[in-house]
């Protein structure tokens, strides 16, 4: 996660101080990033606006920041407080829209405001509710104007369709002599062949290309785009566009347009009737339920290639195709491939993975030791932080009394010595320093407290894992698996010749008649390796299990084999601390 720190002060005087507010803000934010280092947070840049007011977003620093966000260089924008970004809801909403559009999050270091989690999003929604209301009103007015324009036959803008040119002066579309010939050929060919693919191939063979356009890139530089080969989608879009028969489409209604038609209404209707006849029923056009829960996560240990999900041509009694994960080498070379893993029945393999995770949740001894380990680590970290907080608060009280003492002296005396003035400035600077140390300390305390709570949530969630995941729709099961698992490597394994896997995260599994070594790595927390060490010293039989205990009909992995699977981090990130059943929603 590449994090950008944004700081701002409102006057040049503040910006020019020896220990400026900019430095204070940056220091607190840098510490916040350091705390989140285990989540992959790294500093991606610091953007400053010294001496700029927060009355609007016309500031060089924030404009540079937003430009980098649009370029995909920033994942998280971090600031000392929300008011460093903007002082009005409207401006902050504009800023947030830019982040959301480019999939970036916003975090306030001192206000527990993080849009990457549910609580932060709730706070954001409350904060921006009035701004959203105002925005919706603006949209309604805009849509109303567009509807009126369409009813009057005026084009509402967008990419100028192939076959037409647009005049800014007259605000009308006019046929392009060369391009309109291409449009007519497309309609003629489709009515004759009734196949989008054949139209695509013939139009490209004749040397025709999509409309060439010139756009203005960042910095004002002009850039030519378009002039590409036609594909089926672009052909279909042309056939469906009523603009070619002289109509303007707004939502689902057609209105006679002011522009000249290229295709007569009869030809347009005939082409669209053919399209409708060739369209599959809606139920078949929807995405089918052939969902592979581990898509993109499985890799062949024999070839080192990804195992691609695919449905077989054969079907079961219910008419559903058999699903598999196939090594890419097998998909490309077929029976000539030397891969020993080849293909895995999807549902059976997924059941092994589910059972492995749920068995770990059923192991009371493992869970108790895991929770104890987590709480011990968090508790050790919290105690010195709490002592430091008390010390800093005590120091703040002392400094406040000393500052008040000097202020009383200043009130009683006309002439003030240089030593007294120097002492006053030093006390003010130290109090400011203590204040920021307190804020950083509070960030550390909150982080460690979350670790303690999360361990308890993990314990409750894992015990119900098997029942919960099977009760979810396949789409949600897939999403949960994607959040938990980083990678699964499957290799051939012969229990008669080879030793049971001892490497971290690996265990044997039998699917139908074949044995495999399954190595599963999951998203980790820093203490996961310590958890592994706790159980590595178990007895040989208890740790490995015996071959005689392995079940063939419904493979179950000995839960002690899974002590190496460190997936706690994923559950901490995605399960609510207050409601361990959140994953059922």
C-alpha positions in Angstrom: 0.0 0.0 0.0 1.7 3.2 -1.2 0.7 6.0 1.2 0.9 9.7 0.5 1.1 12.2 3.4 -0.7 15.5 2.9 0.0 18.4 5.2 -1.2 22.0 5.2 -0.9 25.2 7.4 -3.0 28.3 6.8 -0.4 31.1 7.2 3.2 31.8 6.0 4.1 32.6 9.6 3.3 29.0 10.8 5.2 27.6 7.8 8.4 29.5 8.6 8.7 28.4 12.3 11.7 26.4 13.3 9.4 23.5 14.4 6.5 24.1 12.0 3.0 22.6 12.1 3.9 21.0 8.8 6.7 19.0 10.5 4.4 18.0 13.3 1.7 16.7 11.0 4.2 14.8 8.9 5.9 13.2 11.9 2.6 11.9 13.3 1.6 10.6 9.8 5.0 8.9 9.3 4.6 7.2 12.6 1.1 6.0 11.6 2.5 4.4 8.5 5.3 2.7 10.5 2.6 1.2 12.7 0.8 -0.2 9.7 4.0 -1.5 8.2 2.8 -5.1 8.8 -0.1 -4.5 6.4 2.4 -3.5 3.7 2.1 0.3 4.1 5.0 2.2 2.7 5.6 6.0 2.3 4.9 7.0 -1.3 5.5 10.7 -1.0 4.8 13.9 1.0 2.7 16.7 -0.4 2.7 20.1 1.4 0.7 23.3 1.1 2.5 25.8 3.4 0.6 29.0 3.9 -2.6 28.0 2.1 -6.1 28.3 3.3 -8.6 25.3 3.4 -11.4 27.4 1.8 -11.1 25.5 -1.5 -9.0 22.9 -3.3 -7.0 25.3 -5.5 -3.7 24.4 -3.9 -0.5 23.2 -5.7 0.2 20.4 -3.2 -3.2 18.9 -3.2 -3.4 19.2 -7.0 -0.1 17.3 -7.4 -1.4 14.7 -5.0 -4.6 14.1 -6.9 -2.6 13.9 -10.2 -0.5 11.1 -8.7 -3.7 9.4 -7.4 -5.1 9.4 -11.0 -1.9 8.0 -12.3 -2.3 5.0 -9.9 0.8 5.9 -7.9 -1.0 6.2 -4.5 -3.3 3.7 -2.7 -3.9 5.6 0.6 -4.0 9.4 1.3 -3.0 10.0 4.9 -3.4 13.4 6.7 -3.2 14.7 10.3 -6.8 15.7 10.5 -9.7 15.9 8.0 -9.7 19.7 8.0 -6.2 19.7 6.5 -7.9 18.6 3.2 -10.9 20.9 3.2 -13.1 23.0 5.5 -16.3 22.5 3.6 -18.3 19.3 2.9 -18.6 20.2 -0.8 -14.8 20.4 -1.3 -14.1 17.3 0.8 -16.7 15.4 -1.2 -15.1 16.4 -4.5 -11.7 15.2 -3.1 -13.2 11.9 -1.9 -14.9 11.4 -5.3 -11.4 11.6 -6.9 -10.1 9.0 -4.5 -13.0 6.7 -4.9 -12.9 6.8 -8.7 -9.2 5.8 -8.6 -9.7 3.1 -5.9 -7.7 5.0 -3.2 -8.6 5.2 0.5 -8.5 8.1 2.9 -7.1 8.0 6.5 -7.0 10.6 9.2 -4.1 9.7 11.6 -5.6 11.3 14.7 -9.3 10.9 14.3 -9.7 7.1 13.8 -11.0 7.8 10.3 -10.0 5.1 7.8 -12.1 4.6 4.7 -10.5 1.2 4.1 -12.6 -0.3 7.0 -16.4 -0.3 7.7 -16.3 2.1 10.7 -14.4 4.7 8.6 -16.9 4.3 5.8 -19.8 4.8 8.2 -18.2 8.1 9.5 -17.6 9.2 5.9 -21.2 8.6 4.9 -22.4 10.6 7.9 -20.0 13.4 7.1 -20.9 13.5 3.5 -24.6 12.9 3.6 -25.6 16.6 3.1 -23.0 17.0 0.3 -24.5 13.9 -1.4 -28.0 15.4 -1.1 -26.8 18.5 -2.9 -25.0 16.5 -5.5 -28.2 14.4 -6.2 -30.1 17.6 -6.7 -27.5 18.7 -9.3 -27.8 15.4 -11.0 -31.5 15.6 -11.2 -31.4 19.0 -12.7 -28.8 17.8 -15.3 -30.8 14.7 -16.2 -33.9 16.9 -16.6 -32.0 19.2 -19.0 -30.7 16.1 -21.0 -34.3 14.7 -21.2 -35.5 18.1 -22.6 -32.7 18.2 -25.1 -33.4 14.6 -26.3 -37.1 15.4 -26.7 -36.1 18.3 -28.9 -33.9 16.0 -31.0 -30.6 17.4 -29.8 -27.6 15.1 -29.3 -26.5 15.1 -25.6 -22.8 14.6 -26.3 -20.2 11.9 -25.6 -18.0 10.2 -28.2 -19.0 11.3 -31.7 -20.2 8.1 -33.3 -18.5 6.8 -36.4 -20.2 8.1 -39.5 -20.7 11.6 -38.2 -18.8 14.8 -37.4 -19.9 17.3 -34.8 -20.0 21.1 -35.2 -19.5 23.1 -32.0 -20.9 26.2 -33.8 -24.2 24.6 -34.9 -24.2 21.9 -32.2 -25.4 19.4 -34.8 -24.2 16.1 -36.1 -23.5 15.9 -39.8 -22.7 12.8 -41.9 -19.0 12.2 -42.6 -18.7 11.3 -46.4 -16.1 8.5 -45.9 -17.3 7.0 -42.6 -21.0 6.8 -43.5 -20.0 4.3 -46.2 -18.5 2.0 -43.6 -21.7 2.2 -41.5 -23.8 1.3 -44.6 -21.5 -1.6 -45.4 -21.9 -3.0 -41.8 -25.7 -3.0 -42.0 -25.7 -4.5 -45.4 -23.3 -7.3 -44.6 -25.0 -8.1 -41.3 -28.4 -8.4 -42.9 -26.9 -10.7 -45.6 -24.7 -12.9 -43.4 -26.6 -12.7 -40.0 -23.3 -13.2 -38.2 -21.3 -10.6 -36.3 -18.1 -12.5 -36.7 -18.4 -12.6 -40.5 -19.1 -8.9 -40.6 -16.1 -8.2 -38.4 -13.8 -10.2 -40.6 -15.0 -8.7 -43.9 -15.0 -5.1 -42.7 -11.4 -5.5 -41.4 -10.3 -7.3 -44.6 -11.5 -4.3 -46.6 -9.2 -2.1 -44.5 -11.8 -0.2 -42.5 -10.9 0.9 -39.0 -12.7 2.4 -36.1 -13.1 6.2 -35.8 -9.9 8.2 -35.3 -10.1 10.8 -32.5 -7.9 13.4 -31.0 -8.0 13.9 -27.2 -6.1 16.3 -25.0 -3.9 14.5 -22.6 -2.5 15.8 -19.3 -0.4 18.9 -19.8 -2.4 20.0 -22.8 -0.7 17.6 -25.2 -2.9 16.2 -28.0 -3.0 12.5 -28.5 -4.5 10.4 -31.4 -6.6 7.4 -30.4 -8.8 5.0 -32.3 -8.2 3.6 -35.9 -8.3 0.1 -34.5 -9.6 -3.1 -36.0 -13.4 -3.7 -35.5 -14.5 -6.4 -33.1 -17.9 -8.0 -32.6 -18.8 -5.6 -29.8 -18.1 -2.5 -31.9 -20.1 -3.9 -34.8 -23.0 -4.7 -32.5 -22.9 -1.2 -30.9 -23.2 0.3 -34.4 -26.2 -1.9 -35.3 -27.9 -1.1 -32.0 -27.4 2.7 -32.2 -30.7 4.5 -33.3 -28.7 7.6 -34.2 -28.1 6.0 -37.6 -31.8 6.0 -38.4 -32.1 9.7 -37.3 -33.2 9.2 -33.7 -31.8 10.3 -30.3 -31.9 7.7 -27.5 -32.5 8.9 -24.0 -32.7 6.0 -21.4 -35.1 3.6 -23.2 -37.0 6.1 -25.4 -36.3 7.2 -28.9 -36.9 10.8 -30.2 -36.7 12.1 -33.7 -33.4 13.9 -34.1 -32.3 17.1 -35.8 -29.4 15.3 -37.6 -29.5 13.5 -40.9 -30.1 9.7 -40.9 -27.5 7.5 -42.6 -29.6 4.3 -42.5 -33.3 4.2 -43.4 -35.6 3.1 -40.7 -36.6 -0.2 -42.4 -33.0 -1.4 -42.7 -32.2 -0.5 -39.1 -35.3 -2.4 -37.9 -34.4 -5.4 -40.0 -30.9 -5.6 -38.6 -32.0 -5.2 -35.0 -34.7 -7.9 -35.5 -32.0 -10.3 -36.6 -29.9 -9.3 -33.6 -32.9 -10.0 -31.3 -33.4 -13.4 -32.9 -29.8 -14.4 -32.4 -29.7 -13.2 -28.8 -29.9 -16.0 -26.2 -32.7 -16.0 -23.6 -32.0 -13.8 -20.6 -31.7 -16.7 -18.3 -28.9 -18.1 -20.5 -27.2 -14.8 -20.9 -26.7 -14.3 -17.2 -23.4 -15.6 -15.8 -23.8 -19.3 -15.0 -23.1 -20.8 -11.6 -19.9 -22.7 -12.7 -18.0 -20.8 -10.0 -14.5 -22.1 -9.1 -13.9 -21.0 -5.5 -10.1 -21.1 -5.8 -9.8 -19.3 -9.2 -6.4 -17.7 -9.6 -5.1 -19.3 -6.3 -4.0 -22.8 -7.5 -0.6 -23.5 -9.0 0.9 -26.7 -10.4 3.9 -27.7 -8.3 5.2 -30.0 -11.1 5.2 -27.4 -13.9 5.2 -24.1 -11.9 2.2 -22.9 -14.0 -1.2 -21.6 -12.9 -4.0 -24.2 -12.8 -6.9 -22.8 -14.9 -10.5 -23.5 -14.0 -12.7 -24.9 -16.7 -16.0 -26.8 -17.1 -15.9 -30.2 -18.8 -18.0 -31.0 -21.8 -19.5 -34.0 -19.9 -22.4 -33.3 -17.6 -23.9 -34.9 -14.5 -27.5 -36.2 -14.2 -28.7 -32.7 -13.4 -27.2 -31.4 -16.6 -24.4 -29.5 -14.9 -20.8 -29.8 -16.3 -18.1 -31.3 -14.3 -15.7 -28.7 -13.1 -11.9 -29.0 -12.9 -8.7 -27.1 -12.3 -6.3 -27.9 -15.1 -2.6 -27.1 -15.4 -1.9 -24.6 -18.1 0.6 -26.9 -19.7 -2.1 -29.5 -20.1 -4.5 -27.0 -21.5 -1.9 -25.9 -24.1 -0.4 -29.3 -25.0 -3.1 -31.8 -24.1 -2.1 -35.4 -23.9 1.4 -34.5 -25.0 2.1 -32.6 -21.8 4.5 -34.3 -19.3 2.7 -32.7 -16.3 2.0 -35.3 -13.5 -0.7 -33.2 -11.8 -2.8 -32.5 -14.9 -6.3 -31.9 -13.7 -8.1 -31.8 -10.3 -11.9 -32.2 -9.8 -12.8 -28.8 -8.6 -15.5 -29.5 -6.0 -13.6 -32.4 -4.3 -10.4 -30.3 -4.2 -12.3 -27.3 -2.8 -13.8 -29.6 -0.1 -10.3 -30.6 1.0 -9.4 -27.0 1.4 -12.6 -26.1 3.3 -12.1 -29.1 5.6 -8.5 -28.2 6.3 -9.5 -24.7 7.5 -12.5 -25.8 9.5 -10.6 -28.6 11.2 -8.2 -26.0 12.5 -11.1 -24.1 14.0 -12.3 -27.2 15.8 -9.0 -27.9 17.6 -9.6 -26.5 21.1 -6.1 -26.8 22.2 -4.7 -25.0 19.1 -7.2 -22.2 19.4 -6.6 -21.7 23.1 -2.9 -21.5 22.6 -3.3 -19.3 19.6 -5.5 -16.8 21.5 -3.2 -16.9 24.5 -0.2 -16.2 22.3 -1.9 -13.3 20.6 -3.1 -11.8 23.8 0.3 -12.2 25.4 2.0 -10.4 22.6 -0.5 -7.6 22.5 -0.5 -7.3 26.3 3.3 -7.0 26.4 3.2 -4.2 23.9 0.3 -2.3 25.6 1.7 -2.1 29.2 4.7 0.0 28.4 2.6 2.2 26.1 0.1 2.8 28.9 2.9 3.7 31.2 4.4 6.1 28.6 0.9 7.7 28.2 0.6 8.4 31.9 4.1 9.8 32.0 3.4 12.1 29.0 0.1 13.3 30.5 1.9 14.0 33.8 4.5 15.9 32.0 1.8 17.9 30.1 0.3 18.9 33.4 3.6 20.1 34.8 4.3 22.1 31.6 0.9 23.7 31.7 1.4 24.8 35.3 4.9 26.3 34.4 3.5 28.1 31.4 0.6 29.5 33.5 3.2 30.7 36.1 5.2 32.6 33.5 2.0 34.1 32.0 1.1 35.4 35.5 4.5 37.0 35.8 4.2 38.6 32.4 0.9 40.1 33.5 2.4 41.7 36.6 5.6 43.1 35.1 6.3 45.8 32.6 9.8 44.8 31.8 10.5 41.1 30.9 13.9 39.6 31.0 15.3 37.7 28.0 15.8 34.5 30.2 12.1 34.5 31.1 11.0 34.9 27.5 13.4 32.1 26.4 12.0 29.8 29.1 8.5 30.5 28.0 9.3 29.7 24.4 11.1 26.5 25.5 8.1 25.4 27.6 5.7 26.0 24.7 7.9 24.0 22.3 8.2 21.1 24.7 4.5 21.0 25.4 3.8 20.9 21.6 6.4 18.0 21.3 4.8 16.1 24.2 1.4 16.5 22.6 2.5 14.9 19.4 4.3 12.1 21.2 1.0 11.5 23.0 -0.9 11.2 19.7 1.6 8.7 18.3 1.5 6.7 21.5 -2.3 6.6 21.3 -2.1 5.2 17.8 0.2 2.4 19.0 -2.2 1.6 21.9 -5.3 1.4 19.7 -3.5 -0.9 17.3 -2.5 -3.3 20.0 -6.0 -3.3 21.6 -7.4 -4.3 18.2 -5.1 -7.3 18.1 -6.5 -8.5 21.5 -10.1 -8.2 20.3 -9.4 -9.8 17.0 -8.0 -13.0 18.6 -11.3 -13.6 20.3 -13.2 -13.0 17.1 -11.0 -15.5 15.3 -11.7 -18.1 17.9 -15.5 -17.8 17.5 -15.5 -17.5 13.7 -13.3 -20.5 13.0 -15.4 -22.8 15.2 -18.3 -22.0 12.9 -16.3 -21.8 9.7 -17.5 -25.1 8.0 -21.2 -24.4 8.6 -20.9 -20.8 7.7 -19.1 -21.1 4.4 -21.3 -23.9 3.1 -24.4 -21.8 3.9 -23.1 -19.0 1.7 -23.9 -18.5 -2.0 -21.1 -19.7 -4.2 -20.1 -16.1 -5.1 -19.6 -15.3 -1.4 -17.7 -18.5 -0.8 -15.4 -17.6 -3.6 -14.8 -14.1 -2.1 -14.1 -15.5 1.3 -11.6 -18.0 0.0 -9.9 -15.2 -2.0 -9.5 -13.2 1.2 -8.1 -16.0 3.3 -5.8 -17.8 0.8 -2.7 -16.3 -0.9 -1.7 -19.4 -2.9 -2.1 -23.2 -3.1 0.6 -25.3 -4.8 -0.4 -28.9 -5.7 2.3 -31.5 -6.4 2.2 -35.2 -7.1 2.8 -37.4 -4.0 3.3 -41.1 -3.5 2.8 -42.1 0.2 4.5 -45.5 -0.4 7.7 -43.9 -1.8 7.8 -40.4 -0.4 7.8 -39.1 3.1 4.9 -37.1 4.5 5.4 -33.4 3.8 7.2 -31.6 6.6 7.6 -28.2 5.0 5.7 -25.3 6.3 2.0 -25.2 5.3 2.1 -28.5 3.4 -0.1 -31.6 4.0 -1.1 -34.7 2.0 -4.5 -35.1 0.4 -6.2 -37.9 -1.7 -8.6 -37.0 -4.5 -10.3 -40.1 -5.9 -7.4 -42.5 -6.5 -4.5 -40.1 -6.6 -2.4 -38.6 -3.7 -1.1 -35.0 -3.8 1.0 -32.8 -1.6 -1.0 -29.6 -1.0 1.0 -26.5 0.2 -1.3 -23.7 1.3 0.0 -20.3 2.2 -2.4 -17.8 3.6 -2.3 -14.1 4.6 -0.1 -13.7 7.7 0.3 -11.6 10.7 3.8 -11.1 12.3 3.2 -13.6 15.1 2.0 -16.5 12.8 5.5 -18.0 12.6 5.6 -18.0 16.4 2.3 -19.9 16.4 3.9 -22.5 14.1 6.8 -23.0 16.5 4.4 -23.7 19.4 3.1 -26.9 17.7 6.3 -28.0 15.8 7.4 -29.8 18.9 4.4 -32.1 19.0 4.9 -35.8 18.9 5.6 -37.4 15.6 2.3 -39.3 15.3 0.2 -36.4 16.6 1.9 -33.9 14.3 1.9 -35.9 11.2 -1.0 -38.4 11.7 -0.7 -41.9 10.4 -1.5 -43.1 6.9 -4.1 -45.5 8.2 -6.2 -42.6 9.5 -6.5 -41.0 6.1 -10.0 -41.2 4.7 -10.5 -41.8 1.0 -14.2 -41.1 0.5 -14.2 -37.7 2.3 -10.5 -36.7 2.7 -9.9 -35.0 6.1 -6.6 -33.5 6.9 -5.3 -33.9 10.4 -5.7 -30.5 12.0 -2.3 -30.6 13.5 -0.8 -30.6 10.0 -2.4 -27.2 9.6 -0.8 -25.5 12.6 1.6 -24.1 10.0 -1.3 -22.3 8.2 -1.1 -18.7 9.3 -4.3 -17.2 8.1 -5.1 -15.1 11.1 -4.3 -11.9 9.4 -7.1 -12.3 6.8 -9.7 -12.9 9.4 -8.6 -9.9 11.5 -8.9 -7.7 8.4 -12.3 -8.9 7.2 -14.4 -10.1 10.2 -16.1 -7.5 12.4 -14.7 -7.3 15.9 -18.2 -6.6 17.3 -20.0 -9.3 15.3 -18.2 -12.5 14.6 -21.1 -13.7 12.4 -20.5 -10.8 10.0 -19.2 -13.2 7.4 -22.7 -14.7 7.0 -24.1 -11.4 5.7 
